[in-house]
């Protein structure tokens, strides 16, 4: 390991955002402030669908932030995964209502990884433009494709039959990307969510801003997106990108809560003093800052590693998810504590973020599950000849 690190050129830092990326962050933050304020979010999470389609279309067509990592030839912005992570971070900070998880985190990366074809090309362009939305109806185990859990089968005539539980954004998506087992193995298909043989049952979930549904397919017509030769690679790539981008969303939301708590600690007076001057409060906020910075570093390292093709992607994304999930959950709970009595009321926005943190911590695997995977990769399955490692960012 020491020799490997010593060979790395000391030519710069990993985490240096460009001026264009700073402008992107500013633009997305401004858009969110105008369209996803707390009052709007509360109204949208109780509406059907639970997002504003025209606003979603503006995110894609006007800002171009839905397909930042999609090549221009495929109808995207031709940016990088780092650009996409910056946009997702700001959407997470605003608790933006919309099919971010199903469309941006999973469906688009899967289509980018799939081979070009009429079905894939048309759908990818529509998703990047925001004119259509998608959900990813594929089972996972801690953010990794779980082929053993597949119970959707593909018939010889191309129809699908089976059930997929807890599909995020599956209640209102236009298209479902479904993994199914056929005569030749596992393949990925696109299904018209409003087509024949599709039954969607909305679930009552903790986080009202992130809807889920159970999808039942009965002889449903489907179009092939990725055949048996590449489906496993495409799905694995989608889950790895989603794990990194979900961590970015968690970082954005956690940063918003920490900013909220710091401002409250400065303005709230008790015994004639700002509550932020008390050690119990300022030490809690300092711990939150440390957790957040650890999560941010791990997250952008994973995004950078996926972009540059370095590191073991399973290891980098699991480290990011384990760190970001735990940090967001802790900061959300501490935000309620810092705000005292008002923090426990439904009227305060802290509860919205607390429920998002609890839900996100279960999506794509818990922090404990990802720590277990890291241990397996580093300790259980590693060999002296090929030990997994994470770059220091100096290359």
N, C-alpha and C positions, 0 to 999 in steps of 0.2 A: 504493500500500500504506500509506504513512504517513497519508494522509488517512483511509483506511478504519479504521485502528487508532485514530486520534484521535477518531473519531466514537463509539467504544464507551464506554458509561457505566461509570465506575469505581465499581461498586456492590457489589463483593464478589469473593471468590475462587471459582475453579471447584471446587477439591477440598476441600470441607468436608463431612465425613460427619455425619449426624444421630445423635442419641442412639439412635434405633431401629436404625440401621444398625450402630452399635457393639454393640448387644445382639444383633443378628443374627450378627455376626462371632463373638461370644463363644459363642453357642448352637451354631453350626456347628463351631467349634473343639472344644468340649466333646464333641459327638457324634462327631467324628472321633477324638478321643483315646480314646473308649470303644470304638469299632468298627473303627478302621483303624490300630491300633498295628502296629509292624513285624512282629511274629510273625504277626498276622492277615493282613497283606498278603502275606507270603511263602507262607502256606497257600492264600490265595485265588488267587494267580497260577498255582498249579499244579493248581487244581481245575477241574471242568467243571460249570456255566459258571464263568467266572473272577470271579464276584462272588456276594454273598449276596443272593438275591431278597428275603427278608424285611427285611433291613437297607435295601435300596434302596427298598422300599415305605414304610419308616418315614421315609426322607428326603423322600419325596413327601407322604405322608399326615400324618405327625406333625410334621415340621419345615416342610413346605411349601416347600422350597428348590429343587425341580426346576422349578417353574413360577412363580418369583417375578415374572418379567416378563410373565406371561400375565394378561390381564384377568379379573376375577372372573366376568364373564358367561360366560367360556369355561372355568371350572373352575380358574383359577389364583389366585394371591395378590394380583393387582392391583398389584404393585410396579413398580419400574423396572429397566432394564437395569443400572444401577449396583448395585442390590440383588443382582441375579443374579451380577454380577461378584465381589462380596464373597464370596458363598457359594462360587463356583467357585475363587476364590483360596485359601480355606481347604481345600477338597477337594484342590487341587493340593499344598498344603503337607503334607498327610497322605498323598499318593500314593494316594488313595482308589480302590479297585478297583470298577469299575462302568461302565456305558455312558454316562459323562458326555459324551464327545465326540460319539457318534452321536445321543444323545437330547436332551441339554440344549443343546449348542453348535449343533447343526444342525437336527434334526428339529423341535423345538419352535419355534424362530424361523421356520422355513419355514411351519409351520401357522398361526402367529400372523399372518404376512403374507398368507396365502391367504384367499380369500373364504369366508364362512361357508357351511356345507353339512353334511348329515348325516354324511358320511364324515369330513370334517375335524373337526367339532365333537366327535364321539365319541372319535376318536383323540387329539385334543389333551387332552381331559379325563383320559383314561386315562394318558397320558404324564406329565402334571403330577401325578397322584396316585401315580405309581410302580407302578401295577398292570400296566403294559405297558412294553416298551422298544422302541427303534427304531434303525435305522441309515440313513445317508444314502448311497444308491448313485448318486452323481452325480459325474462327472469334473470336476476343476478344474485350472486352471493358475495356480499361485502364488496360491491363494485366490480365484480368479475363475472363474466358470462357463465351462467349455470345451466349447461345443456341438459343435465340430469333432471332439472325441474320443468323442462318443456312438456306441455301437454296439449299443444296444438299440432295437428297433423295436416299434411298437404296431400291431397288426392292427385291422381294422375291427370285429372281434367283441370288442375290448377286452383281448385277451391280449397278453402281452409276450414277446419272444424276443431273447436277446442275453447278453452277458457283461460284468460289471463287476468289475474287479480291485481288490484291496487296499481292501476296504470295512472301515473301522474299526468294531468292535463288530458286524460282520456275522455272526459265527459263532453268536451266541446271541440275537440280536434277535428280538422277536416280530413286528415289522413292518418292511418295507423300503420306504423312499421312493425311488422309481426314476424318473429322467428318461428319457423315450423319445421317439423321433421317429416321428410318425404322418403320415397324409396331409395334415393341416393345419399341421404344424409340431411343435415340442417341447412336451410336457406333462409334468406331474409326477403320478405314480401311487403308490398305496399297495398293497403286496403282502403277503399273509399268508406269512411266512417258512416256516411249516410246511405250506403248501398245496401242491397238485400243481404239478409242473413247476419246482420250486425246488431247486437243488443248491448246497450251500455247502461249500467246502473250506477248512478252517482253515489258516492260514499259520504258518510258523515265523518269529517276529519277534524282534527284539532286545529290545524291551520286553515282558516277559511280562505286565505289568499292563495293557497296551493291545492286546488281540487284534485281528487282522485276518483277513479271509476273502475268497476269490474267489467271486462269486455268478454262477451260470449259470441263466438263465431259458429255459424251453422251453415255449412256448404257455401261459404262466402267467396265470391270471385276475388282473385288477387292477382297482382302483377309482380313478376320477379324483379328484385332489385339487386340482390347478390346471390349468386349460385353457391352450390355446395363447396366449390373450390376456394371461395374467398369469404364466405359468410362469417366464419369464426374470426378471421382477421379483422373484418369490418366491424363486427359487434364489439370485439375486444378493444379496438381503437376508440370506438364511441364511448365505452364505459370509462376508459382511462382519461379521455378529454373531459368527459362530464365530471369525473371526480376532481380534476384540477379546477375546472370552472366553478363547480359548486363551492369549492374552498374559497375561490375569489369572491363569490357572492356572500359567503359567511363572513369574510374579512370586511367587506363593505358594510354589512349590517352591524357588525361588532364595532367598527369605527364610529358609526353614527351613534350608537348607544353610549360609547365612551365619551364622545363629544357632548352628548346630552347630559350625562352625569357630571362631567366637569363643570359645565355651565351652571347646573343646578347647585353644585357644591359651592360655587362662587357667590351665588345670589341668595341662597337660603340662609337665614340667620337664626341662630339658637343661642340663648344665653348671651345675646349681644355680639356674637361672633359668627363669621361664616363657618358653615359646617365643614367646609374643606380644610379648615385649619386644625381640625381634630385629627389626631393620629389614626384613629380607627377608620376614618373616611379616606384620608389621603393615602394611607398604606394600601387600602383596598383598591383605590383607583390606580396606584402605582403598579400593583400586581396585575391589574387588568391591562395596563399598557404593555407590560412585559409579555403577557400571554398573546396580546394582539400582534406585537412585532414579531414574535416567534412564528405565529400563524402566517403573517404576511410574507415573511422570508421563505418559509417552506412552500407556500402557495406559488409564489412567482418563480421559485426555483423549479417546481414541477412543471409549470407552464413553459418556462424557458427550456427545460430539458426535453419536453415533448416537441418544442419548436425546432431545436437544434439537433434532435436525434441522439442526444447523449444520455447517459445513465440508463439504469434499468427502469423502464416506465412504470412497471408495477410497484417498484420500491418507492420511486419519487412521488407518485400520486397517493400511495397509501400513507406516506409520511405527512403529506399535505392534508389529507382528509382527517387523519388522527389528530393533528395539531389544530386545524381550523374548527372542526366540530366541537372539540373540547373547549376551545377558547370562546367561541360564540355562545355556547351554552352557559359557561361560567359568567361571561360579561353580561348576558341577558339577565341572569339571576341576580348578579350584583347591582345592576341598574335599578331593579325593583327595590333592593335593600337601601341603596343610597337615597332614593326618592321617598323612602318612608311610607307614610300613610297614603299619599296620593299615588305612589307607585303600585299599590295593591288594587287600585280601582280599575274597572273596565274602561273608564273614560280616558285613562292615560295610555299613550302609544306604546309604553314599555311592554304591555301585555301582548300586543300584536307581534312584536319582535321575539318575545319569549316563546310564543307558540311556533313561530317560524324556526327558531333555534332548535326546539324540541323535535320538530318534524324533520328538519334537515339532518339532524344527528342520526336519524334512522334511515334516511335515504342513502343508497349506495354503500351501506355498511356503517356500523357504529364506530366510534373511536376505538373501542376495545377490539373490535374485529380487525381493524386496520393495524393496530399495534401487534396483534397476533400474526398478521400476514408479514409485517416487517420482521418479526422474530423468526418466522419460518424461512424467509428469504435470506436473512443474514446469518442465522445460527443453524437451523435445521437442514436446509437444502443446499447451503453453500459448500463449495469445495475449495481446497487450497489452490487449485489451478485456476478457478474462475470465481472468485469471490465478488458478490455484488458491491457496488460502491456508488456514492453520490459525489459528484464533482464539487469543487470548492468555489466555482464561479470565477476563477482567474484565468480560464482558458478561453 
